[in-house]
Amino acid sequence: MNRSLAFRLLGQGIAYSASPAMMNAAFAGLGLPHRYALADVTPEAVAKTVAALRAPEVGGANVTVPYKGVVVPLLDEVSEVAREADAVNTIVSRDGHLIGHNTDMPALIEVISSLRPDGLSHALVLGAGGAGRAVQLALAKLGVEHVEMLHRSDGSIERLPRLMRTADLLINATPVGTGSDASPVPADLLRPDLAVLDLVYRPHPTRLVREALAAGAAAEDGSAVLLGQAWRAFELWLGRPAPIDTMREALTRELETHDD
């Protein structure tokens, strides 16, 4: 009989997360007694919450905004990828020893590569936050030389219409569109030879993805990245292959059931 372990998602304002449905379906599908739950914590409680992961009944955690960088100095060990990104999204507990990993990076690289299997030369990234920095690093690892980061705060977003003419990849790393029917990009700028990745995954699909597909573009929302980082975290925690199909089905069901 497998010993029951607890897993958590650490973040703030994360009631929207589809991760519990996906992870609990994975455990159930393999007949494992583990449970995954949200831990919505204030900044003041982060250190105490991370320390609690050392308990013998805890197997690890995922970390999301705004704490991916905050937890780094609280851990005993950090993987090379997580250190390079200065961000941890997966914590593994081994007998109370906490190891930080970043599974966002390989998930991003996988999805971007699937959208542009023949390579890309000019990427536009909307967003100045942690998600934007992670995307920038993923693009660098893919060898993309021409990457432009566009932000509202510095006015660079005004260059979007002109830059879209030559871009072959657009990535939305802003929260625009989350829980709404808004899009950060006018539909008339989208075209068939452009690939689009929207890191927002609620609603599913987002307006940006719907309009990109209508324009004939290859497009994915953030659920593809969410699945990619999740199955990698599962395998780090348990040291066994993740039931990816089960996780994908649970994620799709969760998004279709709870999104308007």
C-alpha positions in Angstrom: 0.0 0.0 0.0 1.4 3.4 -1.0 1.8 5.9 1.8 -0.5 8.8 1.3 1.3 12.1 0.5 0.0 15.6 0.4 0.9 18.0 -2.5 0.1 21.7 -2.7 -0.1 24.6 -5.1 1.4 27.7 -3.4 0.2 31.1 -4.7 -2.1 34.0 -4.0 -5.5 34.5 -5.6 -5.4 31.0 -7.2 -8.9 29.8 -6.8 -9.1 29.7 -10.6 -6.4 27.0 -10.9 -7.1 23.8 -12.8 -4.1 22.1 -11.3 -6.0 20.2 -8.5 -8.5 18.6 -10.9 -5.6 17.5 -13.2 -3.3 16.2 -10.4 -6.0 14.4 -8.4 -7.1 12.7 -11.6 -3.6 11.5 -12.2 -3.3 10.1 -8.7 -6.7 8.4 -8.9 -5.9 7.0 -12.3 -2.9 5.2 -11.0 -4.6 4.1 -7.8 -2.5 6.3 -5.6 -3.9 7.7 -2.3 -2.2 11.1 -2.6 -4.0 14.4 -2.6 -3.3 17.8 -4.2 -4.9 21.0 -2.9 -4.5 24.8 -3.1 -2.6 26.7 -0.6 -3.6 30.4 -1.1 -1.2 32.2 1.2 -0.2 35.8 2.0 3.3 37.0 1.4 3.9 36.9 5.2 3.0 33.2 5.4 5.2 32.0 2.5 8.2 31.0 4.6 6.1 29.1 7.1 4.2 27.4 4.3 7.4 26.3 2.6 8.8 25.0 5.9 5.7 22.9 6.4 6.6 21.0 3.2 9.4 19.3 5.2 6.8 17.2 7.1 7.0 13.5 6.3 3.4 13.4 5.0 4.2 16.0 2.3 5.6 15.0 -1.1 6.1 18.4 -2.5 4.4 21.4 -4.1 3.9 23.5 -7.2 4.5 27.3 -6.9 2.7 29.9 -9.0 2.4 33.7 -9.0 3.6 35.7 -7.2 6.0 33.4 -5.3 8.1 31.6 -7.9 11.1 33.8 -7.1 10.3 34.3 -3.5 10.7 30.6 -2.6 14.2 30.2 -4.1 16.2 31.2 -1.0 13.9 29.1 1.2 15.0 25.8 -0.4 17.9 23.5 0.3 18.8 22.9 -3.3 17.8 24.4 -6.7 18.2 22.8 -10.1 20.3 24.4 -12.8 17.3 25.4 -14.9 15.5 26.9 -11.9 18.6 28.9 -10.9 19.0 30.2 -14.4 15.4 31.3 -14.5 15.6 32.5 -10.9 12.2 30.9 -10.5 10.9 27.7 -9.0 7.5 26.2 -9.9 8.0 22.7 -8.5 9.4 21.7 -5.1 10.3 18.1 -4.3 10.5 17.0 -0.7 13.0 14.2 0.0 13.0 13.3 3.7 12.5 16.9 4.5 15.2 18.1 2.0 13.5 20.6 -0.3 14.7 20.7 -4.0 13.4 23.4 -6.3 12.9 22.8 -10.0 11.5 24.7 -13.0 9.2 22.6 -15.3 7.8 25.7 -16.9 10.9 26.1 -19.1 10.8 22.7 -20.8 7.0 23.0 -21.2 7.3 26.4 -22.9 10.0 25.1 -25.2 7.9 22.1 -26.1 4.8 24.2 -27.0 6.7 26.9 -28.9 8.5 24.2 -30.9 5.2 22.5 -31.7 3.7 25.8 -32.9 6.7 26.6 -35.1 8.2 23.1 -36.0 10.2 24.7 -38.9 11.8 27.2 -36.5 11.2 30.9 -36.1 13.2 34.1 -36.4 11.1 37.0 -35.0 9.1 36.7 -31.8 7.0 39.3 -30.0 6.4 38.9 -26.3 3.7 40.9 -24.6 4.3 41.4 -20.9 7.0 42.7 -18.4 6.4 40.3 -15.5 7.8 36.9 -14.5 5.9 35.1 -17.2 7.5 37.3 -19.9 11.0 36.7 -18.5 10.4 33.0 -18.6 9.3 33.2 -22.2 12.3 35.3 -23.1 14.6 32.6 -21.6 12.8 29.8 -23.4 13.2 31.6 -26.7 16.9 32.2 -26.0 17.3 28.4 -25.4 15.6 27.8 -28.8 18.2 30.1 -30.4 15.7 32.8 -31.5 17.8 35.8 -32.1 15.2 38.5 -32.7 12.9 38.8 -29.6 11.1 41.9 -28.8 9.4 42.5 -25.4 6.5 44.9 -25.6 5.1 46.5 -22.4 2.3 49.0 -21.7 4.4 50.6 -18.9 7.1 52.0 -21.2 4.9 52.6 -24.3 6.6 50.0 -26.4 3.2 48.3 -27.0 2.5 51.1 -29.4 5.0 49.5 -31.8 2.8 46.3 -32.0 1.1 47.0 -35.3 4.3 47.7 -37.1 6.2 44.8 -35.6 3.4 42.3 -36.3 4.1 42.6 -40.0 7.3 40.6 -39.8 6.8 38.5 -36.6 6.3 34.8 -37.0 5.4 34.2 -33.3 3.3 36.2 -30.8 3.2 35.3 -27.1 0.8 36.9 -24.7 2.5 36.8 -21.2 0.1 39.4 -19.8 -3.1 38.6 -17.7 -5.2 40.3 -20.4 -8.1 38.0 -21.2 -8.1 36.1 -17.9 -11.7 35.4 -17.0 -12.9 37.8 -19.7 -13.5 38.1 -23.4 -10.7 40.7 -23.9 -7.7 40.3 -26.2 -4.4 42.2 -26.0 -4.2 42.1 -29.8 -6.6 43.5 -32.4 -7.9 40.7 -34.6 -7.0 42.5 -37.8 -3.3 42.1 -37.0 -3.5 38.3 -37.0 -2.7 36.3 -40.1 -2.2 32.7 -41.3 1.6 32.6 -41.2 1.8 33.8 -37.6 1.9 31.4 -34.6 0.2 32.5 -31.4 0.7 31.3 -27.8 -1.6 32.9 -25.1 -0.4 31.9 -21.6 -3.9 32.6 -20.3 -6.0 29.5 -20.1 -9.3 30.7 -18.6 -11.6 31.0 -20.5 -10.7 28.1 -22.8 -10.0 28.9 -25.5 -9.3 32.6 -25.0 -10.5 35.3 -27.4 -7.0 35.8 -28.7 -6.7 32.0 -29.6 -10.2 32.0 -31.1 -9.4 34.9 -33.3 -6.0 33.6 -34.3 -7.5 30.3 -35.3 -10.2 32.1 -37.3 -7.4 34.0 -39.1 -5.8 30.7 -40.1 -2.9 30.9 -37.6 -1.5 28.1 -35.5 -2.5 28.9 -31.9 -2.5 27.5 -28.4 -3.7 28.8 -25.0 -1.9 28.3 -21.7 -3.5 24.9 -21.0 -0.8 23.3 -23.2 1.9 24.8 -21.1 0.0 24.0 -17.9 -0.2 20.3 -18.8 3.5 20.2 -19.9 4.7 21.6 -16.6 2.3 19.5 -14.6 3.3 16.0 -15.9 7.0 16.9 -15.5 6.3 17.9 -11.8 4.4 14.7 -11.2 7.4 12.6 -12.5 9.8 14.6 -10.3 7.7 14.0 -7.2 7.1 10.3 -7.7 9.8 9.1 -10.0 7.4 7.3 -12.3 5.8 8.1 -15.7 2.9 10.4 -15.5 -0.5 9.4 -16.9 -0.4 12.3 -19.4 -3.6 11.3 -21.3 -5.5 11.1 -18.0 -4.2 14.5 -17.0 -5.1 16.0 -20.4 -8.6 14.7 -20.2 -9.1 16.0 -16.7 -7.8 19.4 -17.6 -10.0 19.6 -20.7 -13.0 18.5 -18.7 -12.3 21.0 -15.9 -11.9 23.9 -18.3 -15.0 23.0 -20.4 -17.1 22.5 -17.3 -16.2 25.6 -15.4 -15.6 28.1 -18.2 -18.5 30.0 -19.8 
